[in-house]
Amino acid sequence: MSNIDAELDRLIAPGRVQRRIYTDPAIFELEMERIFGAAWIYIGHESQIKRPGDYFATRMGRKPVVLVRDQEGAVRVIHNQCAHRGALVVATDQGNAAEFTCCYHGWTYHLDGRIKAVPLNHGYPQDFDPKNPKMAMLPVPRVKSYRGFVFASEANDGPSLEEWLGHMTTSLDDMIDRAPDGEIEVAGGVFKHAYDGNWKVYFENLCDAAHPLFTHRSSIDAAQQQSDEVHSDGAGEIAIRQMRQNGAPYSFWESQVGIWTYPNGHSYLGDYHDDAKLVAALKDPVFREYIAALERTKGKAEAKRVLEVRRWNSNLYPNVSLMSQFQQLRVVHPIAVNRTVVHAYSFRLKGAPGQMFRNTISFANIVNGTGSLVLTDDLEIYNRLDMGMSSEGSEWLQIGRGYQSDVGDAHGGRRGKNSTSEVYIRNMLDAWLGLMTKGHAAPVRAAS
Amino acid sequence: MVKRRRSKTKPSAPSRRPVLVARHRAAHRATEALDLNRCERFLQHEARLLDEGKFDDWLALFTPDGCYWVPSEPDQDNPHDTVSLIYDDRRLLETRVRRLASPRIYSQEPRSRTSRIVSNVSIEDGDNNACTVRSKLLMVEYRRGAQRLFAGTAFHRLVQADGLILIASKRVNLLNCDAPLDGIVVPF
């Protein structure tokens, strides 16, 4: 490891990055320790564990953990490992339990991870103590919910969640503010799409305003040529409208979208949808009903403010990305240096018309679906990045678009003067380098 | 290309060649029931079109309001309240098939090759002119050095008009529908 340590800050230069950070297994191992084992990692949403005993088994980096609501109603994140011989305790994705029991020898745990019972408890050494807090399904040291979004950190100290997220809490707020009743819930299932490539390339594509017109050409063309006279039950119509929006000209992507970045690797791209059936517009009867509901509960001024927030992907470094305007949330799970799985969830806005959630589902199918006409070309890009980077081609990759024209912004931010600026990649790599070399993501500004 | 074929395949407004075929079949099959033998031959014909990459011809097998569905969950109730690996109404299905013909569909560069086996065919319910057919599907997909195996149960709602069998809806329940999956581009 020490060799790598000496080399880390030579892997990133202004506007350039060495391809090795995406392909070197030793660097990946270090990332699991210093990024996924230290930073605030998104775990799940409280609506997935509404009642005491509700649990949701997931991973924090590569480590299996359980998000659970204990009998007192507190939200916990505990390691999914039996203290006895180390077996995985919770083997189903989600459910409700009064206690957790290991299938191997029947060790039983309280919902907060403390040992409840040890069968055949005799003959152990004197210091064997089932009440020892270190012998448990160990809790992750820090767990914090921001308005229902649960994050956890393996670091005992460091910035608070709100300090870590900074201005990006406004994107989480936007997810919630859009609900007329002020409440949202995970609903409608989950996509789990996978690719053979590094986890970072996924994040580095989400605010890339320069790729849709090229990468998604096949679906743009097919959608633009589609007759609207052909039967649709509404689902296909939403998908086709979304695909057509990807076909906006370069001039639009360059000047009309906007790209903002903030400390700790976070960023968001402005939304580019202007279709009346995709974004809340009075022309659509479902949205008319929705806007009326929003105005009823929040008042006209607040409803107007909410609807004027227009963000596409908000990336909360290092593992979660939201489309607040479209009720989507994606969690990036690194599996190996060249394998990544992304879980994509939809949210229901409480108090919104029922049809609006059905439109959300149709939207999810096209932007996050494993069989989507759009996403499948992104997955192909991620695969090709890994294949290409395995070559002995250029050692340095170029991430310099907009480098000379980016400008400073409020809240410690930096934004692209041109919306296709790769400033958000440089910003992520600054956070990456900070976490990898200094244990915190404070600006190192090697890439930017 | 797809647009032209679409108008040809509408039973209500077929162009010249399909009309002749339809009339010919109608003369012989107007009273022929949708029995197991015919349904099985139809499914094998469909599988062959897909294996041979004749997606336009596959699209022509669907009714003008037909739909194609691959749920994301076992026992998924409907395609509207839960996400689906694929849920295409007729309009989106046309777009999907048109994209498959695009020279710029990068996720099919190189193209997949597929080999399907359709078996255990049974008629679940229906009458002489419409029925639901259940079958088992095994599909092997080869692309760029890797081979994937898909297994599942298909439910075809088949209808008969003027002696032609058409798909009113097709549902494919994949065995691993809720697993992490790499991109799915070629229809099942």
Interface residues (C-beta under 8 A of the other chain):
Chain A: A187 G188 G189 V190 F191 K192 H193 A194 Y195 D196 T215 R217 S218 S219 D221 A222 A223 Q225 Q226 S227 D228 V230 H231 S232 D233 G234 A235 G236 E237 A239 I240 M243 V341 A344 S346 F357 R358 I361 S362 A364 N365 N368 G369 T370 G371 L373 L375 T376 D377 L379 E380 I381
Chain B: V2 K3 R6 P64 D65 C67 V70 S72 E73 Q76 P79 H80 D81 T82 V83 S84 L85 I86 Y87 D88 D89 R90 R91 L92 L93 E94 T95 R96 R98 R99 S102 R104 I105 Y106 S107 E109 D178 A179 P180 L181 D182 G183 I184 V185
